[in-house]
Amino acid sequence: MPKPLLPALALLAAGLVQAQAQAQIDIRPVPAQPRASTLPAHWQHGVFMEIFVRGYQDSDGDGIGDLRGLTRRLDYLQKLGISGLWLMPITASSDHDHGYATTDYRGIEPQYGTLADFDELVREAHRRGIAIVMDYVINHASWQFPPFQHAVTDRTSPWRSWFVWNPEPGPGWDIWGKYPWYDAAQKPWTWTGEWKDLPPITPGAPDIFFGTFGPHMPDFNLRNPAVVQYHEDSLRFWLNRGLDGYRLDAVPHLIENSAKDWNDQPESRALTKHFQDLIKSYPGRYVVCEATAEPIAYGNPDLCGGAFAFNQNYELMKAAKGDAEAVQRVAGYYRSMSPTMATFLHNHDIFTGQRVWDQLHGDEARYRLAAASYLLLPGTPFVYYGEEIGQAGIDGKDPRDDAPLRSPMSWTPSNQGPGGFSTGPAPFRPLSLNRSRHNAESQQREPGSLFNFYRELIALRRASPALTLGRYEADHVEGQVWRFERVHGDERVLIAINYGDAPAAIDVPAGAQTLHPKNTRATHGRTTLPPLSLRVYRLATR
């Protein structure tokens, strides 16, 4: 995409400078200050963890996780072997929960701390070789975002053009079962029911605006060069502070052309590439996009350069449950998958699935197979916080509720007081019900725990160029057994997974060395693979 048109910006500049003070928003230009990354080589291909800061560690007893608390837990993450952290939104928001309703793109959510706390987190993470990647919400802001408030109250405001208005949007619009146009005069953001049940708008009303995700999060007008410039400067604001990259939220929704052509438009793709180029103009930075409909396309370097492998996560979980057809689909996906894809079992959104513990009903043997099915494969694996200890979700109000996925991290059996999530009287959300055994303290002490299994596989990946960077070759699926090789240079690693309840036989080449399970001597030739088991071998150089 070309640079924003300077004449268009100049026309807005005078009004915006005056409006800046009124809107309490920083729109000052941010010059680029690119510096080389100090992180280890290939950190982008290590294992990441997605962290909901609110639910990770409370440092001040208010029952809410914060940046200082996260900094306190960096040693734990280093011990696990994590190479990078994806932080769900940490900028100021009106929802004071998930953080995607942004009110200040250059300020920290007050409940999480300060910019100084952020700077300290980045310094301490880098000292341990851990990258920090932030969620960034380009498509929309909060209804409480000061420019939107000014645009609603003053139709002549220079902020008006920052959002999408249309008095006659017409029929035919349907985004996930709802009509995405709202009348600001009705204050629809105060509606407490389902968005689809809002009273209909009156065609011709002057204050009808567009919101892909609802009236509480109005879409930016990304055809406006001033809006693009604002995001460019805000992205640089954090990169200049040492940030290592971004997860770009909802990028297929940046531009809508009509009721029919609203999703994943060419203009949205052009903007996504433009923002990727800006971020990667800083050496060694990383970009990954949320693009649920066409993730493989967005993983291409010509578009986003990284994308989450949506839908593959469902197949990974089905395979772990022993579904032979899913095992075939998983194996087939990796044959054509770009190494820029980001793999995962689930994330913070309930549509991706419940926590792994809940999906597998506490079956730890199958849990381990699910983990191996992405930690030892190409791409960048993203572990969801608490996944490594088998943390269960909490009860939700209905099946669409994301809260069960976003409870406090289980640190100790009680998870309260010193060493627990919070020293305060009440955490912001109920604690996980399986915390008595599935907590970080107990799991680290238990040699055969899920934590130590994750730690071992991550260590294998970090120590092996074939597992970190290698090609996926020589795969074969027979029933519920999947074997494949990872190859880089002269190193070849053979992985075999038996998802079935019965033993199976595999051929192990002469000279193979067992990498997993530890302290196991390799049996060459026709070898028995126990039920629900994983074997990893380093093969002799050809």
Secondary structure, DSSP 4 states (H G I P E B T S, - for coil): -PPPPHHHHHHHHHHHHHHHHHHT--------------SPTTGGGS-EEEE-GGGT--SSSSSS--HHHHHHTHHHHHHHT--EEEEPP-EEESSSSS--SEEEEEEE-GGG--HHHHHHHHHHHHHTT-EEEEEEE-SB--TTSHHHHHHHH-TT-GGGGGB-B-S---S---BTTB--EEEGGG-GGG--S-GGGSPPP-TT-TTEEE-TT-TTSPBB-TTSHHHHHHHHHHHHHHHTTT--EEEEETGGGS---SSSS-SS-HHHHHHHHHHHHHHHTSTT-EEEE--SSSHHHHHSTTTTS-EE-TTHHHHHHHHHTT-HHHHHHHHHHHHH--TTEEE-S--SSGGG-S-HHHHTTT-HHHHHHHHHHHHTSSSEEEEETTGGGT------SSTT-SGGGSPPP--SSS-BSTTSSBSSS--SSPPPTTTTTSSHHHHHH-TTSHHHHHHHHHHHHHH-HHHHH-EEEEEEEETTEEEEEEEETTEEEEEEEE-SSS-EEEEE-TT-EEEESTT-PPPPEEEEE-TTEEEEEEPPP-
